[in-house]
Amino acid sequence: MGYDAKREDYQRMAIRYARSLDQGDPVVATRAFSNFGRRLAQERDSLPQTDADRAFHLVADATDLIDYQLPFSTDEQAQEIVARAQALLAEAVSLDSHCYDAERMAFDPTTSFEGRYRRLAEREPEVLAGCSEARDREGATQDERTKLAQEIAMRPWRRWMASMAELALICGRNRTCLRLGERLLADDPTDTAGVHLTMALAYAKLEDAAGLQSLAARCAGWAPARGADDAWMLLAQVAIAQKAMDLSLASKALDRIIRTYPQAVRTILRQTELPDGAFSRVITNPYSEDELIVAVSEATVLLDEGADLSGRGPLGLWMAQETARLRPHLAAQTLSQMAGGALQ
Amino acid sequence: MNVRDELVMRCALRRREKIGGLSDQGFQELLLAVGQRPEDFVDSPEEAALLEVGRALDAYATSLREDDVRDDDEYQQERRRRLAALNAACGHALQTDPDCTDAQVIAAIAAEPGQDQLLSQLMGILRDGGDRLAVPGDNGKKGGPAGSGAKESGAWADVFARPALRLRFAIANACLASQRYRLCTKTCLELLDIMPADELGAGKTCAIAYARLEDEAGFDALDERQGRVGNTWTHLSRAILLYKLDRMPAARRALRGYGSLCEGAAYALLRPVYVEPYLPDRPTVRQASYEEAMLCIHEAEAVLTDVPDFFEWAAQLPGFQDAAQAFADEQGLDW
């Protein structure tokens, strides 16, 4: 669904450390490794690492700031958080000119979506080449550790592609989004990047029920193993059915979201748009309230399309009204807490 | 919607039916006579209702013409008043003829119930009998006299079928306005099947929907079907389509085509203005005029905003913004 920067930082360092122990006595190595977690946390600089590892650590810190602290900060804190994160990212790039994650995350906030998409598109071949080289440098043996190292080497490109797919969706380039998604899936067949969720929204934008269905049928092999019943798939189904004026089907899919996700009524009525995760899609637990919040936020391109002065598009408005019809008591509670109150 | 011409034709056709055995020349004379004072020839509830609708639309249009001299508050107030009056007049017409499709459709639009609601209501009208579509050459369920046999195409040639065609056009339009693009193309293509010369301009609506769906094959088939004669809508739609497909040089050429085809086209795109609801069909404006570009941009507005950086990209196209500014200066419009 998304990548965990801290976990990846840990994995990189663990692989590096384990390799440094390979030459010596296995018993000593095992004992040494048992201390790894503590040393990583407390004496990181005592562990073997390259500038690329150091740069990635800064990326992980910046991710924590931007993706996990910023959304909960006050306006005053926000400026400071952003400044700190930007400094970390700039340092990461200066340490490692191939730190593509830092490069991707350190965009100028005044750049348009189109500008960001263009920039990523122009640099993508180089990022692919850079990551592929890094992967090849990890060697050709097929042990678990090498495979993981190879996989980690490709992740910056995968995140790059996932960001591009998402920007393409926002820029109204839905077919491009699907094409990028398919390219990524060809390299990442278990979809560790979670790009199929973005693709589901693109199929909904194109009102392509058959395309969405065939995407759902392929979900089975993807990580984490779960059916095509996540919030993105269900929101896409709601959208396609509502647009085809099959309102009872749309209502059924909506009801399924409400039954699956805690606090769904509140989330659907509020329809809050959040900034997309800078490192990757923000990590949430499957079927959690937060997962639905992230999915609804990404579905803004569907919900707000054609918005009038009320700020909601016809689909967003229909979803709110239908939710209020399906769960009148819960909806009334939420609406009384919301500024403005009633649904228009 | 030209109520008067349709009313004249309908009254003349009914009269011919009554008299029986009228020669073509006789019919032409009858048409002239009806044209002088159509109200004198209205002798059925159907035409009586249509006459009421026509008068209500005339009153509405008269009020529209004075919007320029109203300030914002006056305008809002007058706008509400004239739409309410139109709605009431259509309600009255429906007492005369409960099956008057035009009155049903215009009343629904004038009530401004929101796009979703409007679409549901229009589909309800279609389902509940507004679909009295005559197969060309047939009299249709409503049993009006046979068509005039004039130069119009398909179902449009039958003046009694036109309300049902306008209803479908209004549905296509409501689909576009409520982001139901597939349903929009489907409705438009059905209209083109029964009305090949596309007197209502459904192909224009359809082109916008294809652009939004990034459906190049559909767009191309439509273009071929319409003889590859481009218009303001197809040029703009092609620019949007190619932009979305990330074929930027081609998108630039298409936008230039749009800009050069139509007077004030660049201005209309970069400075979109509010357009009053269609009642129920697209208003007739001079071809390739600024007014046409205005209507086109109005219809494409949601599709354009769905491509957030399109406006900026267009403004940066060499000469595009200059052309818009020059048009504003020339016409004394705000920039």
HADDOCK unambig.tbl for C-alpha pairs under 7 A between the chains (distance, minus, plus):
assign (segid A and resid 114 and name CA) (segid B and resid 309 and name CA) 6.10 0.50 0.50
assign (segid A and resid 171 and name CA) (segid B and resid 307 and name CA) 5.31 0.50 0.50
assign (segid A and resid 171 and name CA) (segid B and resid 308 and name CA) 6.04 0.50 0.50
assign (segid A and resid 172 and name CA) (segid B and resid 244 and name CA) 6.16 0.50 0.50
assign (segid A and resid 172 and name CA) (segid B and resid 306 and name CA) 5.88 0.50 0.50
assign (segid A and resid 172 and name CA) (segid B and resid 307 and name CA) 4.79 0.50 0.50
assign (segid A and resid 173 and name CA) (segid B and resid 244 and name CA) 4.67 0.50 0.50
assign (segid A and resid 173 and name CA) (segid B and resid 245 and name CA) 6.23 0.50 0.50
assign (segid A and resid 175 and name CA) (segid B and resid 245 and name CA) 6.81 0.50 0.50
assign (segid A and resid 176 and name CA) (segid B and resid 245 and name CA) 6.65 0.50 0.50
assign (segid A and resid 206 and name CA) (segid B and resid 213 and name CA) 5.12 0.50 0.50
assign (segid A and resid 207 and name CA) (segid B and resid 182 and name CA) 6.85 0.50 0.50
assign (segid A and resid 243 and name CA) (segid B and resid 179 and name CA) 6.98 0.50 0.50
assign (segid A and resid 243 and name CA) (segid B and resid 180 and name CA) 4.83 0.50 0.50
assign (segid A and resid 244 and name CA) (segid B and resid 180 and name CA) 6.78 0.50 0.50
assign (segid A and resid 244 and name CA) (segid B and resid 183 and name CA) 6.34 0.50 0.50
assign (segid A and resid 305 and name CA) (segid B and resid 302 and name CA) 6.94 0.50 0.50
assign (segid A and resid 305 and name CA) (segid B and resid 306 and name CA) 6.51 0.50 0.50
assign (segid A and resid 306 and name CA) (segid B and resid 179 and name CA) 6.88 0.50 0.50
assign (segid A and resid 306 and name CA) (segid B and resid 302 and name CA) 4.82 0.50 0.50
assign (segid A and resid 314 and name CA) (segid B and resid 116 and name CA) 6.49 0.50 0.50
assign (segid A and resid 314 and name CA) (segid B and resid 178 and name CA) 5.91 0.50 0.50
